[in-house]
Amino acid sequence: MIEKADWIWHDGELCPWRDASPDPFTHTLHYGFGAFEGLRSYRLRDGGLGIFRLREHIARLFESARALGLELPYRARELEDACGKVIRQNALEEAYVRPLVYVGDPNIIFAYWLNEVHVTIAAFRWQGYSDRGRQEGAPAKIAPYPRAKAHADLYKIKACGHYLLSNLAFGDAARDGYKQAIFLDEDEMVCEATGENIFVVRDRVLQTPSLGRGVLAGITRATVMTLARDLGYEVIETDIPVDALRSAEEVFTAGTASEIMPIPSVDGAPIGDGVAGPVTRELQRAYEQVVRGNAAASPRWVTPL
Ligand code: PMP
């Protein structure tokens, strides 16, 4: 359960969250035609607060909107500032911030371009998973919903409608006692998890599916690739057949909300030793340092509040 903050930013203004309710005929509510982002703020080592990779998240929101043919009535800088305002106005510290672009009424037909584009930014307190959760990781199930290769380019953006399958796959996995689901495409190549990109470790080489395989252009994915290379690992973007996943030494997911999360097993079969492996743990530590402003890349990636 999230702990709702008092204020949200809606169409250019801060307003009480309890007053924010879209009309039942809101286009996006019916058809999933919209885009969103998820960002995190962290308490920094110097005592301040910072948002991790704010510019990249807002840039991706614009890219997602553009790919859907939606023009945002704001500049990137305004939305970046708005994210900071929502955190400060609610006196939040470690938080998850959710900007959403949606299309409103009055046209119920599929002519989305006739409707107004709205932007809302909500936030809630979120300190991430416990150390234990990050060590135990998320046992995963292969999702029974293959991703269509023909739609691979669409999955590069963070469109609301994609999450129909993420919800279904997550529900399917949870009913069987798993904590995560992994999407394959029609060739049985690994795509990504329900809300995270995926990495496989073998012989000190990290592999991750290329963007052409129907995966979101994840910001944590990009962060992990840089951190891993800085630590001396080779990182390659390549096709990963489902069998390579099962025989890997380590598998982990990368995403803003859950950061770097081990996948100790797939469909009940343990991966490696079935616990967080040494490379995963090293990257978890490096990620923790960088988001908290304590690494060489931090000044580039952390926007102080
Ligand atoms: N894939 C999907 C489907 C996602 O929803 C997310 C979360 N945004 C990710 C990957 C990870 O992306 P990021 O690292 O930018 O949070």
Residues whose N, C-alpha, C, O or C-beta is under 5 A from the ligand:
A	BS01	PMP	G38 E192 A193 T194 G195 E196 N197 L216 A217 G218 I219 T220 R221 A254 G255 T256
